[in-house]
Amino acid sequence: MSARRKRTGGPMSAAGLISFYEEYEGAIKISPTTVIILSAVFTFIVVMAHILG
């Protein structure tokens, strides 16, 4: 007969990961709108560099 063993170790639970990220305070806080605008400007610059260069 085989004996069943309890799992003592396993992957981190989702609750542990969430609490870790909630405690982290980043130095830079920018809005999603700012990220979209900066991405569009960067894309425009790259496209113009390919056309002109």
Jmol script that loads the backbone (N, CA, C; Angstrom):
load data "model"
ATOM      1  N   MET A   1       0.830  -1.165   0.000  1.00  0.00           N
ATOM      2  CA  MET A   1       0.000   0.000   0.000  1.00  0.00           C
ATOM      3  C   MET A   1       0.891   1.252   0.000  1.00  0.00           C
ATOM      4  N   SER A   2       0.443   2.260  -0.667  1.00  0.00           N
ATOM      5  CA  SER A   2       1.238   3.488  -0.733  1.00  0.00           C
ATOM      6  C   SER A   2       0.717   4.491   0.298  1.00  0.00           C
ATOM      7  N   ALA A   3       1.640   5.199   0.887  1.00  0.00           N
ATOM      8  CA  ALA A   3       1.264   6.212   1.871  1.00  0.00           C
ATOM      9  C   ALA A   3       1.175   7.564   1.165  1.00  0.00           C
ATOM     10  N   ARG A   4       0.158   8.308   1.502  1.00  0.00           N
ATOM     11  CA  ARG A   4      -0.015   9.646   0.901  1.00  0.00           C
ATOM     12  C   ARG A   4       0.765  10.660   1.732  1.00  0.00           C
ATOM     13  N   ARG A   5       1.473  11.517   1.022  1.00  0.00           N
ATOM     14  CA  ARG A   5       2.237  12.547   1.711  1.00  0.00           C
ATOM     15  C   ARG A   5       1.591  13.911   1.468  1.00  0.00           C
ATOM     16  N   LYS A   6       1.673  14.742   2.500  1.00  0.00           N
ATOM     17  CA  LYS A   6       1.186  16.104   2.344  1.00  0.00           C
ATOM     18  C   LYS A   6       2.226  16.912   1.576  1.00  0.00           C
ATOM     19  N   ARG A   7       1.738  17.840   0.765  1.00  0.00           N
ATOM     20  CA  ARG A   7       2.651  18.745   0.082  1.00  0.00           C
ATOM     21  C   ARG A   7       3.024  19.871   1.045  1.00  0.00           C
ATOM     22  N   THR A   8       4.298  19.990   1.312  1.00  0.00           N
ATOM     23  CA  THR A   8       4.728  21.057   2.203  1.00  0.00           C
ATOM     24  C   THR A   8       5.114  22.298   1.418  1.00  0.00           C
ATOM     25  N   GLY A   9       5.624  22.150   0.229  1.00  0.00           N
ATOM     26  CA  GLY A   9       6.022  23.297  -0.567  1.00  0.00           C
ATOM     27  C   GLY A   9       5.232  23.326  -1.857  1.00  0.00           C
ATOM     28  N   GLY A  10       5.038  24.489  -2.361  1.00  0.00           N
ATOM     29  CA  GLY A  10       4.311  24.626  -3.607  1.00  0.00           C
ATOM     30  C   GLY A  10       4.473  26.030  -4.135  1.00  0.00           C
ATOM     31  N   PRO A  11       3.844  26.303  -5.243  1.00  0.00           N
ATOM     32  CA  PRO A  11       3.960  27.662  -5.777  1.00  0.00           C
ATOM     33  C   PRO A  11       3.282  28.676  -4.869  1.00  0.00           C
ATOM     34  N   MET A  12       3.734  29.919  -4.992  1.00  0.00           N
ATOM     35  CA  MET A  12       3.136  30.981  -4.187  1.00  0.00           C
ATOM     36  C   MET A  12       1.672  31.143  -4.537  1.00  0.00           C
ATOM     37  N   SER A  13       0.903  31.437  -3.555  1.00  0.00           N
ATOM     38  CA  SER A  13      -0.514  31.659  -3.824  1.00  0.00           C
ATOM     39  C   SER A  13      -0.702  33.026  -4.465  1.00  0.00           C
ATOM     40  N   ALA A  14      -1.798  33.200  -5.152  1.00  0.00           N
ATOM     41  CA  ALA A  14      -2.076  34.475  -5.814  1.00  0.00           C
ATOM     42  C   ALA A  14      -2.214  35.596  -4.785  1.00  0.00           C
ATOM     43  N   ALA A  15      -2.735  35.280  -3.629  1.00  0.00           N
ATOM     44  CA  ALA A  15      -2.902  36.308  -2.604  1.00  0.00           C
ATOM     45  C   ALA A  15      -1.547  36.842  -2.146  1.00  0.00           C
ATOM     46  N   GLY A  16      -0.570  35.997  -2.065  1.00  0.00           N
ATOM     47  CA  GLY A  16       0.771  36.436  -1.683  1.00  0.00           C
ATOM     48  C   GLY A  16       1.385  37.348  -2.725  1.00  0.00           C
ATOM     49  N   LEU A  17       1.169  37.047  -4.001  1.00  0.00           N
ATOM     50  CA  LEU A  17       1.696  37.890  -5.063  1.00  0.00           C
ATOM     51  C   LEU A  17       1.009  39.250  -5.083  1.00  0.00           C
ATOM     52  N   ILE A  18      -0.289  39.258  -4.870  1.00  0.00           N
ATOM     53  CA  ILE A  18      -1.026  40.517  -4.881  1.00  0.00           C
ATOM     54  C   ILE A  18      -0.558  41.415  -3.745  1.00  0.00           C
ATOM     55  N   SER A  19      -0.388  40.870  -2.567  1.00  0.00           N
ATOM     56  CA  SER A  19       0.043  41.705  -1.447  1.00  0.00           C
ATOM     57  C   SER A  19       1.451  42.227  -1.665  1.00  0.00           C
ATOM     58  N   PHE A  20       2.303  41.472  -2.350  1.00  0.00           N
ATOM     59  CA  PHE A  20       3.657  41.935  -2.652  1.00  0.00           C
ATOM     60  C   PHE A  20       3.608  43.157  -3.558  1.00  0.00           C
ATOM     61  N   TYR A  21       2.805  43.101  -4.603  1.00  0.00           N
ATOM     62  CA  TYR A  21       2.737  44.215  -5.542  1.00  0.00           C
ATOM     63  C   TYR A  21       1.995  45.417  -4.958  1.00  0.00           C
ATOM     64  N   GLU A  22       1.098  45.211  -4.037  1.00  0.00           N
ATOM     65  CA  GLU A  22       0.417  46.332  -3.406  1.00  0.00           C
ATOM     66  C   GLU A  22       1.363  47.109  -2.503  1.00  0.00           C
ATOM     67  N   GLU A  23       2.346  46.437  -1.934  1.00  0.00           N
ATOM     68  CA  GLU A  23       3.281  47.103  -1.034  1.00  0.00           C
ATOM     69  C   GLU A  23       4.324  47.904  -1.800  1.00  0.00           C
ATOM     70  N   TYR A  24       4.569  47.576  -3.059  1.00  0.00           N
ATOM     71  CA  TYR A  24       5.592  48.248  -3.845  1.00  0.00           C
ATOM     72  C   TYR A  24       5.127  49.639  -4.262  1.00  0.00           C
ATOM     73  N   GLU A  25       5.922  50.631  -3.958  1.00  0.00           N
ATOM     74  CA  GLU A  25       5.623  52.013  -4.351  1.00  0.00           C
ATOM     75  C   GLU A  25       6.707  52.459  -5.312  1.00  0.00           C
ATOM     76  N   GLY A  26       6.351  52.666  -6.565  1.00  0.00           N
ATOM     77  CA  GLY A  26       7.313  53.114  -7.558  1.00  0.00           C
ATOM     78  C   GLY A  26       7.537  54.615  -7.459  1.00  0.00           C
ATOM     79  N   ALA A  27       8.677  55.062  -7.934  1.00  0.00           N
ATOM     80  CA  ALA A  27       9.006  56.474  -7.874  1.00  0.00           C
ATOM     81  C   ALA A  27       8.307  57.254  -8.980  1.00  0.00           C
ATOM     82  N   ILE A  28       8.105  56.627 -10.138  1.00  0.00           N
ATOM     83  CA  ILE A  28       7.503  57.323 -11.271  1.00  0.00           C
ATOM     84  C   ILE A  28       6.052  56.879 -11.402  1.00  0.00           C
ATOM     85  N   LYS A  29       5.153  57.842 -11.399  1.00  0.00           N
ATOM     86  CA  LYS A  29       3.736  57.536 -11.595  1.00  0.00           C
ATOM     87  C   LYS A  29       3.240  58.371 -12.767  1.00  0.00           C
ATOM     88  N   ILE A  30       2.877  57.693 -13.866  1.00  0.00           N
ATOM     89  CA  ILE A  30       2.342  58.391 -15.017  1.00  0.00           C
ATOM     90  C   ILE A  30       1.026  57.746 -15.411  1.00  0.00           C
ATOM     91  N   SER A  31       0.159  58.532 -15.973  1.00  0.00           N
ATOM     92  CA  SER A  31      -1.174  58.030 -16.320  1.00  0.00           C
ATOM     93  C   SER A  31      -1.113  57.219 -17.615  1.00  0.00           C
ATOM     94  N   PRO A  32      -2.079  56.347 -17.832  1.00  0.00           N
ATOM     95  CA  PRO A  32      -2.129  55.574 -19.075  1.00  0.00           C
ATOM     96  C   PRO A  32      -2.249  56.465 -20.310  1.00  0.00           C
ATOM     97  N   THR A  33      -2.924  57.596 -20.178  1.00  0.00           N
ATOM     98  CA  THR A  33      -3.052  58.518 -21.305  1.00  0.00           C
ATOM     99  C   THR A  33      -1.684  59.057 -21.716  1.00  0.00           C
ATOM    100  N   THR A  34      -0.858  59.374 -20.751  1.00  0.00           N
ATOM    101  CA  THR A  34       0.483  59.863 -21.041  1.00  0.00           C
ATOM    102  C   THR A  34       1.307  58.802 -21.754  1.00  0.00           C
ATOM    103  N   VAL A  35       1.175  57.564 -21.353  1.00  0.00           N
ATOM    104  CA  VAL A  35       1.905  56.471 -21.992  1.00  0.00           C
ATOM    105  C   VAL A  35       1.471  56.327 -23.452  1.00  0.00           C
ATOM    106  N   ILE A  36       0.168  56.415 -23.710  1.00  0.00           N
ATOM    107  CA  ILE A  36      -0.345  56.301 -25.078  1.00  0.00           C
ATOM    108  C   ILE A  36       0.184  57.447 -25.945  1.00  0.00           C
ATOM    109  N   ILE A  37       0.151  58.665 -25.415  1.00  0.00           N
ATOM    110  CA  ILE A  37       0.624  59.826 -26.178  1.00  0.00           C
ATOM    111  C   ILE A  37       2.116  59.716 -26.467  1.00  0.00           C
ATOM    112  N   LEU A  38       2.901  59.359 -25.471  1.00  0.00           N
ATOM    113  CA  LEU A  38       4.345  59.213 -25.683  1.00  0.00           C
ATOM    114  C   LEU A  38       4.659  58.098 -26.678  1.00  0.00           C
ATOM    115  N   SER A  39       3.904  57.016 -26.645  1.00  0.00           N
ATOM    116  CA  SER A  39       4.104  55.926 -27.597  1.00  0.00           C
ATOM    117  C   SER A  39       3.790  56.377 -29.017  1.00  0.00           C
ATOM    118  N   ALA A  40       2.715  57.150 -29.181  1.00  0.00           N
ATOM    119  CA  ALA A  40       2.345  57.650 -30.506  1.00  0.00           C
ATOM    120  C   ALA A  40       3.407  58.611 -31.034  1.00  0.00           C
ATOM    121  N   VAL A  41       3.920  59.485 -30.177  1.00  0.00           N
ATOM    122  CA  VAL A  41       4.968  60.423 -30.595  1.00  0.00           C
ATOM    123  C   VAL A  41       6.234  59.667 -30.982  1.00  0.00           C
ATOM    124  N   PHE A  42       6.615  58.689 -30.203  1.00  0.00           N
ATOM    125  CA  PHE A  42       7.802  57.888 -30.510  1.00  0.00           C
ATOM    126  C   PHE A  42       7.632  57.149 -31.832  1.00  0.00           C
ATOM    127  N   THR A  43       6.453  56.580 -32.049  1.00  0.00           N
ATOM    128  CA  THR A  43       6.182  55.876 -33.300  1.00  0.00           C
ATOM    129  C   THR A  43       6.271  56.831 -34.481  1.00  0.00           C
ATOM    130  N   PHE A  44       5.717  58.027 -34.349  1.00  0.00           N
ATOM    131  CA  PHE A  44       5.777  59.035 -35.401  1.00  0.00           C
ATOM    132  C   PHE A  44       7.227  59.394 -35.720  1.00  0.00           C
ATOM    133  N   ILE A  45       8.055  59.578 -34.701  1.00  0.00           N
ATOM    134  CA  ILE A  45       9.452  59.917 -34.908  1.00  0.00           C
ATOM    135  C   ILE A  45      10.180  58.793 -35.650  1.00  0.00           C
ATOM    136  N   VAL A  46       9.933  57.561 -35.282  1.00  0.00           N
ATOM    137  CA  VAL A  46      10.586  56.430 -35.935  1.00  0.00           C
ATOM    138  C   VAL A  46      10.155  56.321 -37.388  1.00  0.00           C
ATOM    139  N   VAL A  47       8.854  56.489 -37.661  1.00  0.00           N
ATOM    140  CA  VAL A  47       8.358  56.417 -39.044  1.00  0.00           C
ATOM    141  C   VAL A  47       8.974  57.545 -39.873  1.00  0.00           C
ATOM    142  N   MET A  48       9.029  58.759 -39.326  1.00  0.00           N
ATOM    143  CA  MET A  48       9.624  59.875 -40.060  1.00  0.00           C
ATOM    144  C   MET A  48      11.119  59.652 -40.303  1.00  0.00           C
ATOM    145  N   ALA A  49      11.815  59.045 -39.361  1.00  0.00           N
ATOM    146  CA  ALA A  49      13.234  58.747 -39.540  1.00  0.00           C
ATOM    147  C   ALA A  49      13.440  57.739 -40.675  1.00  0.00           C
ATOM    148  N   HIS A  50      12.522  56.780 -40.805  1.00  0.00           N
ATOM    149  CA  HIS A  50      12.628  55.805 -41.898  1.00  0.00           C
ATOM    150  C   HIS A  50      12.307  56.460 -43.240  1.00  0.00           C
ATOM    151  N   ILE A  51      11.359  57.344 -43.260  1.00  0.00           N
ATOM    152  CA  ILE A  51      10.975  58.004 -44.523  1.00  0.00           C
ATOM    153  C   ILE A  51      12.071  58.977 -44.973  1.00  0.00           C
ATOM    154  N   LEU A  52      12.574  59.773 -44.042  1.00  0.00           N
ATOM    155  CA  LEU A  52      13.557  60.801 -44.401  1.00  0.00           C
ATOM    156  C   LEU A  52      14.996  60.302 -44.449  1.00  0.00           C
ATOM    157  N   GLY A  53      15.258  59.223 -43.774  1.00  0.00           N
ATOM    158  CA  GLY A  53      16.641  58.800 -43.654  1.00  0.00           C
ATOM    159  C   GLY A  53      17.011  57.688 -44.533  1.00  0.00           C
TER     160      GLY A  53
END
end "model"
wireframe off; spacefill off
backbone 0.3
color backbone group
